[in-house]
């Protein structure tokens, strides 16, 4: 295989026609993937490679320093990350960037307090300095702590066939040009096309005062096309993408041309959209993408830190009926290749399938180690962080509503008049009460059991706990989202997945531009 990193001169030459902006990798990062023989990659997935140079016995000394002042628990998180990003707009590659980061963070927990410090210089002295800084939250104990580390085996949930680093820059740039050509040619009313490509590879190593040593290699790929269509003063957006813990094989199954055509078709279709009816309406949420409403309006409220602090609408409600018996919601990082899937969370816990709501009854929350310790529960493998400069907090992985027994055709045909929402552009949620406002980017009117006219300016208004009690039909057509979502919380962004079947909500407030029936 060829070099994974190309020279600065070659990169600029290949990207210059688009006015590229380059963030070049430091000298020590070049060639970081040269270890990967293509045959082994295709058979076994991406192996872990030690980029940190700190032996386990020295890591154990760092943990000992972290606990020397009397903390209850400590861990060290190492991260080596590299990514490539390309952005095409106005038929040119406007931005091409390459980034590399390397560092480690040391955390100490003492009661309800967390001390955290990180360093970009991976030497024993610097790590011990970080550990001593993090330990300042604990009372001075002056004790000697000895830790023995043993590497633990973890699952392999993201086998990939074609690592992006094996492809040259030209091949990856060709994906952007293919998408641009198809979307631009779809209809003369397409006035603007934006194409975004990103691949990433992250190596992590986690050592804990409990004696665990966990290593993982985490790939990620994302491809997005956004289009703008204009006609007779109307302007509408189309959006499509695919992503997950895949290599370039993802874009061989879901081609750039296919993704571009989907985005262009949506933008053009929405040019004919009618004004949305306002008021209480029966609402049908399509499978897949609308699960963002479950993620935002319900999922965040079930993260343990909000419930420990009593700021969630679901606090102290385990065992209560919070939804109709048709509703079962879970979170799981254990699915293969999904964007939110992880072999281990960022605290070294292997995630499983966490039951949150079972047949309408609240069963539990999503825990990191700190929340689990303080709430006398077991961690669920939901301790996640954006990178080595952040400490972990409870976060979702892949959050989903389980399928039911109705076909989507049955659900649609049961609605005399209502709204069919297929995808959302975004929204706002208040965790304390679950109140939300979501804007639908693709929605339609349902009339006499049939999907009819596309609608514009549809806004869904409600609150998560109440919506769950109004779900009266659940489809058998479960689907995951497109795998491009990033969830923000506490100033950190992490990749997540979400999924659901088609569901019917008996009534929900719709903000529109004309009064509905």
Steps between C-alpha positions, in 0.01 A plus 500: 500500500606860449580756761206606712630854532599699198751779485395856563600594144302213348194577716500867405546414135208260497273738691604836356228513242251541780693752707568242767587583857747253649568414861800276449590215730807537718812315384465231765156400378586429139478141389294402804303240305793340324475213748177376343543225241184513289434126522494497878282809514242337275500181705500636852418867495730771628753391764599713796844658469680649801574863413546602862831340603407474869536145635231360734730514802548876451127552448448322832738750662292787359186350653685463829588872491137583419379319811781609732289778654215268587268481197249217461570417136731607217547429133728604215369548146738506202385607155662519157268630228540583133240626254457625144222738396398641163231756419381571145293804414442693175648199317836541673671344797489799731655335805731203541635438847700237677533488875683299759469516878682315773459530874390347828269597783511395866185494710458465874163448671459584868142473622292722272802697381696442180851625436627496145822606327648416162827528315612491137851398601504128570783451744484343842583832668227694316243230567587499868466878510154466345413227749611715795296793370188284463559361850472844663125450543568226755598549859871458555552141599866446429436134429689270265277332245619209286300397196559196281356530149374214287381543142139400445351359183222699333251419220562585134197695381641693206676282251577700187601387151658805341679740737485853355873538554557233235335725244680799355378856522379487139264210569340672796471831318329317215212415734433872544510576128269207419243625750531859377447402136191289571333751734573798273364321193188368672289810430579853381335629816787359708705813559750387761667172597720443805678167549685402818723199557675398823691193611662445838703242686539514876724283720414504871652338808334510842653393829305500826579474869289184495785337304348501152693588184282538190604584144285572197526623142194698386437583133238746376378625164240761404377627161236775472336683208296818546312665214310826456220526243341831395194577290254791487629653820488172689818352642521149645775281638573133434723293722632143489796310638647174618747417772609266773797299616584389148773529245451598137285191447210715626523720189500196278165389644351849531674681218568875493277523194212334684539730801520807276189400306307459826599848620416664168166320469394618845588864436306506172203315648472751784467790253138396458435478874180648639461700817477278804176479699542629855343362817456157658551228242541125484865444409677206341878487535679301231752232588870581530588870501214630723658305787687824567184603687535195727870575543449863596166507678533168684858371481674794663251494783605141573871575539597435861666832585180696434307257719760500777472879513117481480495722190331248271128455447564128564681539836386255773254335266650153452214252512244761393291471187634777275367389159242279338572126514595517131817695582829325571818707484858374531854626462777279370855548379517131405371512141754450225623800300242753620622854563430478872645149541803447721703197606565680827381829641755766591531363854582145395152350544364272230146621418204269462131541427359736764125486559367850565124466451334160475140482384441848633673454838819691584766239580826688529747767398826518306794506743864592493724386789457814709120503480485125562715533815294786637164346411599149614442355158707315242665692220338428162798591282375852423802695627611693191721797419581709193874454540790481742453859619151416636391276787221246433134565574186287441419504128281300265648255248229359267158584646197335347133414530419133447264399216133411544246298303342746256610545142578857394217475247254417780616799699469745211160365393367546855546879485212702357690827521844561644869559445765255378848612613789329325807696615594794720735795453563546872334616816524612860435301818479593867627202699327607822152455359561333163338783305611506138461687173603315182493625141423243232709524184280244324134454588170433327128531551303181566146510360257210522772249567734614223817709494430797276656848476846592630491762776729786592576669832375209713597529866429230757443634853462293815687324777661158511316349797161602360575384145584152628149470650344582162672233290209277396642309202854365447622362168689183415737686264786590733788692340815677619578858410753583227797492737619860486382640834714668766350568842598804704494516878709685755715653229589158360395337174496122450375282212164336563247282324122482531219294358128431510208353305210703362281614791169682538453774760133561575541878516783750506515876464611608154632847437414594142384791288131426473240372745441129481183304549 
